[in-house]
């Protein structure tokens, strides 16, 4: 070998090595020629469809300053791993990991070293789509479920998922950004804490045991049905396995039933009567779905209710006031019937009306009052309800042929005078809204003794009007005596609240609440709003 050959061969080897290195680098580095203008094409490469809107994907890649969002110098960024771990655990928040390509992303990340450039690009788009879809679902709720409840009129928070992602990637705060989207309500945290137990329970064959029909079971009864009751309570972690075989209804079983009844919102009598039997025989999968449905409802809520607010708990038939994290007032309420449900919304409390008139809504006048007038023209008069024509002139109800009127041609208005028989009682608490809903007193106090209190036309009747009035007016110099005088006066008067007392009122419909320990209080679905959500949820989880 001559001198030239000795020099040339090593140089050729070096050149080949350099070419090989450059080629490998080109395969691993983002190719500037690759286009993210149509991210859907990238997803087609791996047979995936976007979960977020395609325009959001396109908008992100137009705004993001780098060609790739999740790949740096041919290597996956730590943010990709963080996102993958979060979406794999989506079930912990009653979300479906499959909605965020969790399995596909996990597989592609494991095989990342062998991916060609088109697959890398597809993975990048897939991760972006997963973030956008997850952020929207966690931050604002799932549109497919939200559409099922037209009576939920409370506006939740809004987010800009594209800017969220850009900021999270730029500032390297992806984990914290997604964590901040999780609802911070104690009730949500309680339901989340309960979720694993009910997920496991739904897979437990013991929970499928049904209790046979029969007479009410109570203390000291002996029956094979008692063993069935024990099996259900063991499945709910309310009895130990050592108590599984006894067919005697002993005090331990009675106490466990009382605890179960308390959790389920049933009458607490320690007996297995018809209502408790139906509840015990309900599907655990239905209870699991109820937890998931109500976690979803919390995602529809504003980010915070504030430091001072009043909550109307429709299904719990109570209202309560929270100030600086502490409960100040709680009392029973009566809410709307199934045909006239109380809607879900928020508005600010701003004034009180003592000894109010009641302007009868036209729908109630036609549907409820007109039939009474046909039977007895003076029936309403005896209740303090007067009738007026369209010019405001009072009319004599006995001079009108009520048989000639119906909902299409009814031309009168009705107003009830202040007094003991007034449908609003002697005081109402106003938070102006387009639904004509408010809190008020009632002359029918006996309804507060009932377990299920759905008797109003949509407004909220409260058990303790004087206590609430004293609380709201305590800083205005109103003594209890002055309040009682206005309450009993029989002449309408209005009092504006100080700015410090103009707090928001939140009217909520939740059929499952939970405390910090994860103990769930299942409520009756009095307006049948869970049913449509249940169907939509089942479709999403397929």
C-alpha positions as CSV (number, residue, x, y, z in Angstrom):
1,X,0.0,0.0,0.0
2,X,1.5,3.3,-1.0
3,X,1.7,6.5,1.0
4,X,-1.4,8.0,-0.7
5,X,-3.5,4.9,0.0
6,X,-2.5,5.0,3.7
7,X,-3.8,8.6,4.0
8,X,-7.0,8.1,1.8
9,X,-8.4,5.1,3.5
10,X,-8.6,6.6,7.0
11,X,-10.0,9.8,5.6
12,X,-12.7,7.9,3.7
13,X,-13.5,6.1,6.9
14,X,-13.8,9.4,8.8
15,X,-16.0,10.9,6.1
16,X,-18.3,7.9,6.1
17,X,-18.6,8.2,9.9
18,X,-19.4,11.9,9.7
19,X,-22.1,11.2,7.0
20,X,-23.5,8.4,9.2
21,X,-23.6,10.7,12.2
22,X,-25.3,13.5,10.2
23,X,-27.9,11.2,8.8
24,X,-28.7,9.8,12.2
25,X,-29.0,13.3,13.6
26,X,-31.3,14.3,10.7
27,X,-33.6,11.3,11.6
28,X,-33.7,12.4,15.3
29,X,-33.8,16.2,15.0
30,X,-37.1,17.9,14.1
31,X,-37.2,18.5,10.3
32,X,-38.1,22.1,9.7
33,X,-39.8,21.0,6.5
34,X,-42.3,19.0,8.4
35,X,-45.6,20.8,8.6
36,X,-47.9,21.0,11.7
37,X,-50.4,23.1,9.8
38,X,-52.6,20.1,9.5
39,X,-52.1,18.1,12.7
40,X,-54.9,15.7,11.7
41,X,-52.7,14.3,9.0
42,X,-50.1,13.5,11.6
43,X,-52.7,11.6,13.7
44,X,-53.9,9.7,10.6
45,X,-50.4,8.2,10.4
46,X,-51.0,6.3,13.7
47,X,-54.8,5.8,13.1
48,X,-55.9,8.2,15.9
49,X,-58.6,10.8,15.9
50,X,-58.4,14.1,17.8
51,X,-60.3,14.5,21.1
52,X,-60.0,18.3,21.1
53,X,-61.3,20.4,18.3
54,X,-59.0,20.3,15.3
55,X,-58.8,24.1,15.1
56,X,-57.4,24.1,18.6
57,X,-54.6,21.8,17.5
58,X,-53.8,23.9,14.4
59,X,-53.9,27.1,16.5
60,X,-51.5,25.7,19.0
61,X,-48.9,24.8,16.5
62,X,-49.2,28.2,14.8
63,X,-48.6,29.9,18.1
64,X,-46.0,27.7,19.6
65,X,-42.5,29.1,18.9
66,X,-40.8,25.7,18.3
67,X,-41.5,23.0,15.7
68,X,-42.1,20.3,18.3
69,X,-43.8,20.8,21.7
70,X,-42.8,17.6,23.4
71,X,-39.5,16.6,21.7
72,X,-36.2,18.3,22.2
73,X,-33.1,17.4,20.1
74,X,-34.5,14.0,19.3
75,X,-35.4,13.3,22.9
76,X,-38.7,13.3,24.7
77,X,-39.1,16.2,27.1
78,X,-39.8,15.5,30.8
79,X,-43.2,17.2,30.3
80,X,-44.2,14.3,28.0
81,X,-43.6,11.9,30.8
82,X,-45.5,14.1,33.3
83,X,-48.5,14.3,31.0
84,X,-48.5,10.6,30.2
85,X,-48.5,9.8,34.0
86,X,-51.4,12.2,34.6
87,X,-53.7,10.9,31.9
88,X,-52.9,7.3,32.8
89,X,-54.4,8.1,36.3
90,X,-57.4,10.0,34.9
91,X,-59.7,7.4,36.3
92,X,-58.9,8.7,39.8
93,X,-60.9,11.8,38.9
94,X,-63.7,9.8,37.2
95,X,-62.4,10.6,33.7
96,X,-61.6,8.0,31.1
97,X,-57.9,7.6,30.2
98,X,-58.9,6.4,26.7
99,X,-60.3,9.8,25.9
100,X,-56.8,11.2,26.1
101,X,-55.0,8.5,24.1
102,X,-53.4,7.2,27.3
103,X,-52.6,3.6,26.1
104,X,-51.4,4.8,22.7
105,X,-49.2,7.5,24.2
106,X,-47.8,5.1,26.7
107,X,-46.9,2.6,23.9
108,X,-45.3,5.2,21.7
109,X,-43.2,6.6,24.5
110,X,-42.0,3.1,25.3
111,X,-41.0,2.6,21.7
112,X,-39.7,6.1,21.1
113,X,-36.2,5.0,20.3
114,X,-37.4,3.1,17.3
115,X,-39.9,5.7,16.0
116,X,-39.5,7.2,12.5
117,X,-39.9,10.9,12.1
118,X,-43.5,10.7,11.0
119,X,-44.4,8.7,14.1
120,X,-42.5,11.2,16.3
121,X,-44.5,14.0,14.8
122,X,-47.7,12.0,15.4
123,X,-46.7,11.4,19.0
124,X,-46.1,15.2,19.4
125,X,-49.6,16.0,18.1
126,X,-51.1,13.2,20.2
127,X,-49.6,14.6,23.4
128,X,-50.8,18.1,22.5
129,X,-54.3,16.8,21.8
130,X,-54.3,14.8,25.1
131,X,-53.4,18.0,27.0
132,X,-56.0,20.1,25.3
133,X,-58.8,17.5,25.8
134,X,-57.9,16.8,29.4
135,X,-57.6,20.5,30.3
136,X,-61.0,21.2,28.9
137,X,-62.7,18.2,30.5
138,X,-61.1,18.8,33.9
139,X,-61.3,22.5,33.9
140,X,-64.9,23.0,32.5
141,X,-66.5,19.6,32.3
142,X,-67.4,17.4,29.4
143,X,-69.7,18.9,26.8
144,X,-71.4,15.6,26.2
145,X,-72.6,15.5,29.8
146,X,-73.3,19.2,30.2
147,X,-75.8,19.1,27.4
148,X,-78.0,16.6,29.3
149,X,-79.0,19.1,32.0
150,X,-80.8,22.1,30.6
151,X,-81.8,23.3,34.1
152,X,-78.1,23.8,35.1
153,X,-77.8,27.5,34.4
154,X,-74.8,28.3,36.6
155,X,-71.9,29.5,34.6
156,X,-68.6,27.7,35.4
157,X,-65.1,28.9,34.7
158,X,-63.7,29.4,31.2
159,X,-60.2,28.4,30.1
160,X,-58.0,29.0,27.1
161,X,-56.4,25.6,26.7
162,X,-53.9,26.6,24.0
163,X,-52.4,29.5,26.1
164,X,-52.4,27.2,29.1
165,X,-50.3,24.7,27.3
166,X,-48.0,27.3,25.8
167,X,-47.4,28.8,29.2
168,X,-47.0,25.5,30.9
169,X,-44.4,24.3,28.3
170,X,-42.6,27.7,28.3
171,X,-42.4,28.0,32.1
172,X,-42.0,24.3,32.6
173,X,-45.1,24.1,34.9
174,X,-47.1,21.5,33.2
175,X,-47.8,19.4,36.2
176,X,-48.8,22.4,38.3
177,X,-51.0,23.7,35.5
178,X,-53.0,20.5,35.2
179,X,-53.3,20.2,39.0
180,X,-54.7,23.7,39.2
181,X,-57.6,22.7,37.0
182,X,-58.8,20.1,39.5
183,X,-61.8,21.4,41.4
184,X,-60.7,22.6,44.9
185,X,-64.0,22.0,46.6
186,X,-64.1,19.8,49.7
187,X,-67.1,18.0,48.3
188,X,-65.1,17.1,45.2
189,X,-62.2,15.9,47.2
190,X,-64.5,13.7,49.3
191,X,-66.1,12.1,46.3
192,X,-62.7,11.5,44.8
193,X,-61.6,9.9,48.1
194,X,-64.7,7.6,47.9
195,X,-64.2,6.7,44.3
196,X,-61.7,3.9,44.6
197,X,-63.8,2.1,47.1
198,X,-66.9,2.1,44.9
199,X,-64.8,1.2,41.8
200,X,-63.6,-1.8,43.7
201,X,-67.0,-2.5,45.1
202,X,-68.6,-2.5,41.6
203,X,-66.2,-5.4,40.7
204,X,-67.0,-7.3,43.9
205,X,-69.5,-10.2,43.3
206,X,-70.6,-10.0,47.0
207,X,-72.2,-6.6,46.2
208,X,-74.4,-8.3,43.7
209,X,-76.3,-10.3,46.4
210,X,-79.9,-9.1,46.5
211,X,-82.2,-9.2,49.5
212,X,-85.4,-11.0,49.0
213,X,-88.7,-9.2,49.4
214,X,-90.6,-9.6,52.6
215,X,-91.8,-7.9,55.8
216,X,-89.9,-5.1,57.4
217,X,-86.8,-6.5,59.3
218,X,-86.1,-5.1,62.7
219,X,-84.3,-5.9,66.0
220,X,-84.4,-9.5,67.2
221,X,-85.9,-10.8,63.9
222,X,-84.6,-14.2,62.7
223,X,-84.5,-14.8,58.9
224,X,-82.3,-15.9,56.0
225,X,-83.0,-12.5,54.7
226,X,-80.9,-11.1,57.6
227,X,-77.9,-12.9,56.1
228,X,-78.5,-11.2,52.8
229,X,-78.7,-7.8,54.6
230,X,-75.4,-8.6,56.2
231,X,-73.8,-9.4,52.9
232,X,-74.8,-6.0,51.5
233,X,-73.5,-4.1,54.5
234,X,-70.2,-6.0,54.4
235,X,-69.9,-5.0,50.8
236,X,-70.3,-1.4,51.9
237,X,-67.7,-1.8,54.7
238,X,-70.3,-1.2,57.4
239,X,-70.0,-4.7,58.9
240,X,-67.0,-7.0,59.4
241,X,-66.7,-10.3,57.6
242,X,-66.9,-12.1,61.0
243,X,-70.6,-11.0,61.2
244,X,-71.6,-12.5,57.9
245,X,-73.4,-15.7,58.8
246,X,-75.8,-14.8,61.7
247,X,-79.5,-14.8,60.8
248,X,-80.4,-12.8,63.9
249,X,-81.1,-9.1,63.6
250,X,-78.9,-8.0,66.5
251,X,-78.0,-4.5,67.8
252,X,-74.8,-4.4,65.7
253,X,-76.8,-5.0,62.5
254,X,-79.3,-2.4,63.6
255,X,-76.6,0.2,64.2
256,X,-75.0,-0.6,60.8
257,X,-78.4,-0.1,59.2
258,X,-78.8,3.3,60.9
259,X,-75.4,4.3,59.6
260,X,-76.3,3.2,56.1
261,X,-79.6,5.1,56.3
262,X,-77.8,8.2,57.4
263,X,-75.3,7.9,54.4
264,X,-78.2,7.3,52.0
265,X,-80.4,10.2,53.2
266,X,-83.1,7.7,54.4
267,X,-85.3,7.9,57.5
268,X,-83.0,6.6,60.3
269,X,-85.0,4.0,62.2
270,X,-82.7,1.0,62.1
271,X,-85.2,-1.1,60.2
272,X,-85.1,-2.6,56.8
273,X,-88.4,-1.4,55.4
274,X,-89.4,-0.8,51.8
275,X,-87.3,2.3,51.2
276,X,-84.2,0.9,52.9
277,X,-84.7,-2.4,51.0
278,X,-84.9,-0.7,47.7
279,X,-81.7,1.3,48.5
280,X,-79.8,-1.8,49.6
281,X,-80.7,-3.6,46.5
282,X,-79.7,-0.8,44.2
283,X,-76.8,-1.5,41.9
284,X,-73.4,-0.6,43.2
285,X,-72.6,0.4,39.6
286,X,-75.4,2.9,39.8
287,X,-73.8,4.3,43.0
288,X,-70.5,4.5,41.3
289,X,-72.1,6.3,38.4
290,X,-73.7,8.7,40.8
291,X,-70.3,9.6,42.3
292,X,-68.8,10.1,38.8
293,X,-71.8,12.2,37.7
294,X,-71.5,14.5,40.7
295,X,-67.8,14.9,40.4
296,X,-68.6,16.0,36.9
297,X,-71.1,18.6,38.2
298,X,-68.3,20.1,40.4
299,X,-66.3,20.6,37.3
300,X,-69.1,22.8,35.9
301,X,-68.8,25.1,38.9
302,X,-66.9,28.4,39.1
303,X,-63.3,28.1,40.3
304,X,-64.3,29.4,43.7
305,X,-67.5,30.4,45.5
306,X,-65.7,33.1,47.4
307,X,-65.2,33.7,51.1
308,X,-68.9,34.5,51.9
309,X,-71.8,32.8,50.2
310,X,-75.2,31.1,50.6
311,X,-75.8,27.6,49.1
312,X,-79.2,26.2,48.4
313,X,-78.7,22.4,48.5
314,X,-81.8,21.3,46.5
315,X,-81.5,17.5,47.0
316,X,-80.5,17.9,50.7
317,X,-83.5,20.2,51.3
318,X,-81.3,22.7,53.2
319,X,-79.6,26.0,52.8
320,X,-76.5,27.1,54.6
321,X,-74.2,30.2,54.8
322,X,-70.4,29.9,54.7
323,X,-68.2,32.8,55.8
324,X,-64.4,32.6,55.9
325,X,-64.6,28.8,55.8
326,X,-67.1,28.4,58.7
327,X,-70.8,27.6,58.6
328,X,-72.9,30.3,60.2
329,X,-76.5,29.3,59.4
330,X,-78.1,26.1,58.3
331,X,-81.9,25.4,58.0
332,X,-84.4,23.2,56.2
333,X,-86.0,24.3,52.9
334,X,-88.8,23.4,50.5
335,X,-88.0,23.3,46.8
336,X,-89.8,23.1,43.5
337,X,-91.9,20.1,42.4
338,X,-90.7,17.8,39.6
339,X,-92.9,19.6,37.2
340,X,-91.8,23.1,38.4
341,X,-88.1,22.4,39.4
342,X,-85.9,24.8,41.1
343,X,-83.1,25.7,38.6
344,X,-79.4,25.8,39.2
345,X,-77.9,29.3,39.0
346,X,-76.3,32.1,41.0
347,X,-77.2,35.7,41.8
348,X,-76.3,38.2,44.5
349,X,-78.5,38.8,47.5
350,X,-79.3,42.5,47.8
351,X,-82.5,43.3,49.7
352,X,-85.2,42.0,52.0
353,X,-89.0,42.6,51.7
354,X,-91.1,42.4,54.8
355,X,-94.8,41.8,54.6
356,X,-94.6,41.2,50.9
357,X,-97.3,41.2,48.3
358,X,-97.4,38.1,46.1
359,X,-97.7,38.8,42.4
360,X,-99.1,35.5,41.2
361,X,-97.2,34.3,38.1
362,X,-99.4,34.0,35.0
363,X,-98.5,30.3,34.7
364,X,-99.7,29.6,38.2
365,X,-102.8,31.9,37.8
366,X,-103.9,29.9,34.7
367,X,-103.0,26.4,35.8
368,X,-103.7,26.5,39.5
369,X,-106.0,29.5,40.3
370,X,-108.4,29.6,37.3
371,X,-109.9,26.2,38.0
372,X,-110.6,27.4,41.6
373,X,-112.4,30.5,40.2
374,X,-114.6,28.4,38.0
375,X,-115.8,26.4,41.0
376,X,-116.1,29.4,43.3
377,X,-115.4,33.0,42.1
378,X,-114.7,34.2,45.6
379,X,-112.4,31.4,46.7
380,X,-109.3,33.5,46.1
381,X,-110.8,36.5,47.7
382,X,-111.0,34.7,51.0
383,X,-107.3,34.0,50.7
384,X,-106.5,37.7,50.2
385,X,-105.9,37.4,46.4
386,X,-107.3,40.3,44.4
387,X,-107.8,40.4,40.6
388,X,-107.0,43.3,38.2
389,X,-107.6,44.0,34.6
390,X,-104.8,45.0,32.2
391,X,-105.3,48.7,33.1
392,X,-104.7,47.9,36.8
393,X,-108.4,48.3,37.8
394,X,-109.5,45.9,40.5
395,X,-112.4,43.6,39.4
396,X,-115.1,41.7,41.2
397,X,-114.4,38.0,40.4
398,X,-118.1,37.3,40.8
399,X,-118.9,39.4,37.7
400,X,-116.7,37.3,35.3
401,X,-117.7,34.2,33.5
402,X,-114.5,32.2,34.2
403,X,-115.6,29.3,32.0
404,X,-114.8,31.5,28.9
405,X,-111.2,31.9,29.8
406,X,-108.2,29.6,29.3
407,X,-104.4,29.9,29.1
408,X,-104.7,31.5,25.6
409,X,-107.0,34.3,26.5
410,X,-106.6,34.9,30.2
411,X,-106.2,38.7,30.6
412,X,-106.2,39.3,34.4
413,X,-103.4,39.6,37.0
414,X,-103.6,38.4,40.5
415,X,-102.0,39.8,43.7
416,X,-102.1,38.5,47.2
417,X,-102.1,41.0,50.1
418,X,-99.6,40.8,52.9
419,X,-100.6,38.7,55.9
420,X,-100.7,35.4,57.5
421,X,-102.1,33.6,54.5
422,X,-99.7,35.1,52.0
423,X,-97.9,32.3,50.0
424,X,-94.6,34.0,50.6
425,X,-95.2,34.2,54.3
426,X,-94.1,37.5,56.0
427,X,-90.7,38.1,54.4
428,X,-88.8,37.3,51.3
429,X,-85.0,37.5,50.5
430,X,-84.2,38.8,47.1
431,X,-81.3,38.1,44.8
432,X,-82.7,39.5,41.5
433,X,-82.6,37.0,38.6
434,X,-84.3,36.2,35.3
435,X,-86.0,33.1,36.9
436,X,-88.1,35.0,39.5
437,X,-86.6,32.7,42.2
438,X,-86.0,33.9,45.7
439,X,-86.0,32.7,49.3
440,X,-89.1,33.3,51.4
441,X,-91.1,32.5,54.5
442,X,-94.2,30.2,54.2
443,X,-97.5,29.9,56.1
444,X,-97.3,26.1,55.6
445,X,-94.8,25.2,58.3
446,X,-95.8,21.6,58.6
447,X,-94.0,20.7,55.3
448,X,-90.6,21.1,57.0
449,X,-91.4,17.9,59.0
450,X,-91.4,15.8,55.8
451,X,-88.3,14.0,54.6
452,X,-88.7,14.9,50.9
453,X,-89.7,18.5,50.5
454,X,-90.7,19.2,46.9
455,X,-93.8,21.3,47.1
456,X,-93.0,24.8,45.8
457,X,-93.4,26.3,42.3
458,X,-89.6,26.8,42.1
459,X,-88.9,29.3,44.8
460,X,-87.2,28.2,48.0
461,X,-89.2,28.3,51.2
462,X,-87.1,28.5,54.4
463,X,-87.7,27.3,57.9
464,X,-86.0,30.1,59.8
465,X,-86.8,33.5,58.1
466,X,-86.5,35.6,61.3
467,X,-83.0,34.1,62.0
468,X,-81.9,34.8,58.5
469,X,-83.3,38.4,58.6
470,X,-81.5,39.1,61.9
471,X,-78.2,37.8,60.5
472,X,-78.4,39.9,57.3
473,X,-79.5,43.1,59.2
474,X,-77.3,42.8,62.3
475,X,-74.9,45.5,61.0
476,X,-77.6,47.9,60.0
477,X,-78.9,48.5,63.6
478,X,-81.9,46.3,63.2
479,X,-82.8,44.7,66.5
480,X,-84.7,41.4,66.7
481,X,-87.7,43.5,68.0
482,X,-87.6,45.8,65.0
483,X,-87.4,42.9,62.6
484,X,-90.4,41.2,64.3
485,X,-92.4,44.4,64.0
486,X,-91.7,44.7,60.3
487,X,-92.4,41.0,59.9
488,X,-95.9,41.3,61.5
489,X,-96.8,44.8,60.3
490,X,-98.9,43.7,57.3
491,X,-97.5,46.6,55.3
492,X,-94.9,45.9,52.6
493,X,-91.4,47.5,53.3
494,X,-88.1,46.9,51.7
495,X,-84.6,47.0,53.2
496,X,-81.4,47.2,51.1
497,X,-78.5,45.2,52.4
498,X,-75.1,46.7,53.1
499,X,-72.4,45.9,50.6
500,X,-70.8,43.6,53.1
501,X,-74.0,41.4,53.1
502,X,-74.5,41.3,49.3
503,X,-73.0,37.8,48.9
504,X,-73.7,35.4,46.1
505,X,-76.4,32.8,46.4
506,X,-75.6,29.4,44.7
507,X,-78.5,27.1,44.0
508,X,-77.0,23.6,43.5
509,X,-78.3,20.2,42.5
510,X,-76.0,17.4,43.7
511,X,-77.2,13.9,44.3
512,X,-74.1,12.7,46.0
513,X,-72.0,14.6,48.6
514,X,-69.0,13.3,50.6
515,X,-67.0,14.4,53.5
516,X,-63.2,14.5,53.7
517,X,-63.1,10.9,54.7
518,X,-64.9,9.8,51.6
519,X,-68.2,8.9,53.4
520,X,-70.8,9.5,50.7
521,X,-74.3,10.8,51.3
522,X,-76.4,9.6,48.3
523,X,-79.5,11.8,47.7
524,X,-82.7,11.0,45.8
525,X,-82.6,12.3,42.2
526,X,-85.8,14.2,42.7
527,X,-85.8,15.9,39.3
528,X,-84.6,12.8,37.4
529,X,-81.5,14.7,36.1
530,X,-79.1,11.8,36.7
531,X,-80.8,9.5,34.2
532,X,-79.7,11.4,31.0
533,X,-76.3,12.0,32.4
534,X,-76.0,8.3,33.3
535,X,-76.7,7.3,29.7
536,X,-74.3,9.9,28.3
537,X,-71.6,8.7,30.8
538,X,-72.1,5.1,29.7
539,X,-71.6,6.1,26.1
540,X,-68.4,7.9,27.0
541,X,-67.0,5.0,28.9
542,X,-67.6,2.4,26.1
